[in-house]
Amino acid sequence: MVADKRIWFGVDGGNAPRVKKFLSEVQSGLVPSTLWMHEEVGTTGEAKGEITTLFPGETPFSTPKPERIIQRILTIATNPGDIVCDPFLGSGTTGASPTRWAGAGSGSRWVNTR
């Protein structure tokens, strides 16, 4: 496979090896096992409204996520009292969501860095 260039070691050649797979060699994709409707987790428009409320007259981040989708993810991925870390801190949604979520009794804490 290496001779056929079917093993990829990254752009600089120093990464962990990965097998190249072409679309014609794999199934036509994965079937989602869940579906989160916008009525449940929010929309991009809702997220922009949330960020505008925090920063009136500004657009500090062009693609914020709705707080409700972050809350859904945190509900699935964490336990009460866990520490949530957002090392990228784009629009601050991950930090804002646990604040409101903690008010609902989750006991979550968070660390935001930039």
C-alpha positions in Angstrom: 0.0 0.0 0.0 2.9 2.4 0.6 4.3 1.7 -2.8 0.8 2.4 -4.3 0.7 5.7 -2.3 -2.4 4.5 -0.4 -0.9 5.3 3.0 -0.8 9.0 3.8 1.6 10.4 6.4 0.3 14.0 6.4 1.5 17.0 4.5 5.0 17.0 6.0 5.3 13.2 6.1 5.6 13.1 9.9 2.1 12.3 11.0 0.5 9.0 12.0 -0.1 6.9 8.8 -3.6 6.7 7.5 -5.1 4.6 4.7 -6.4 6.6 1.8 -9.9 5.6 0.8 -11.7 6.8 -2.3 -15.4 7.4 -2.5 -15.8 4.5 -5.0 -14.4 2.2 -2.3 -16.7 3.1 0.6 -20.4 2.9 1.3 -22.4 5.9 0.2 -22.2 7.4 3.7 -23.5 7.0 7.2 -27.1 7.0 8.1 -27.6 9.5 11.0 -28.9 7.8 14.1 -30.3 11.0 15.5 -31.8 14.2 14.1 -31.9 17.4 16.0 -34.6 19.7 14.6 -34.2 23.5 14.7 -37.2 23.8 16.9 -35.3 21.9 19.6 -31.7 23.2 19.2 -32.0 26.6 17.5 -30.9 28.1 14.3 -28.1 30.3 13.0 -30.5 33.3 13.0 -31.3 32.6 16.7 -27.6 32.4 17.5 -26.9 35.7 15.7 -29.7 37.3 17.8 -28.1 35.9 21.0 -24.7 37.3 20.1 -26.2 40.7 19.0 -27.8 40.9 22.5 -24.4 40.6 24.1 -22.7 42.9 21.6 -25.2 45.5 20.3 -24.3 47.1 17.0 -21.4 44.7 16.4 -20.8 41.4 14.7 -17.9 39.9 16.7 -18.3 36.4 15.2 -19.9 35.4 11.9 -20.9 31.8 12.7 -22.0 31.5 16.4 -23.8 28.4 17.5 -27.2 28.6 19.2 -26.9 28.2 23.0 -29.6 25.5 22.8 -27.4 23.2 20.7 -24.4 23.7 23.0 -26.7 22.9 26.0 -27.8 19.7 24.2 -24.2 18.6 23.5 -23.2 19.4 27.1 -26.2 17.4 28.5 -25.1 14.4 26.5 -21.4 14.7 26.9 -21.0 15.8 30.6 -22.1 14.9 34.1 -23.2 17.3 36.8 -20.1 19.1 38.2 -17.9 18.4 35.2 -15.6 21.1 34.0 -16.2 22.2 30.4 -13.2 23.6 28.5 -13.5 25.7 25.4 -9.9 26.3 24.2 -10.9 28.3 21.1 -13.5 30.7 22.5 -14.9 31.8 19.2 -18.1 33.6 20.1 -18.2 32.6 23.7 -21.3 30.4 23.3 -19.8 27.5 25.1 -19.1 29.7 28.1 -22.5 31.4 28.0 -24.4 28.1 27.8 -23.1 26.5 31.0 -23.8 29.8 32.8 -27.5 29.5 32.0 -27.4 25.8 32.2 -25.8 26.0 35.7 -28.7 28.2 36.7 -30.9 25.2 35.9 -29.1 23.1 38.5 -26.5 21.2 36.4 -23.6 22.4 38.6 -21.3 22.6 35.6 -18.2 24.7 35.6 -16.2 25.9 32.6 -12.8 27.2 31.5 -12.5 29.5 28.4 -9.1 30.3 27.0 -8.0 32.2 23.9 
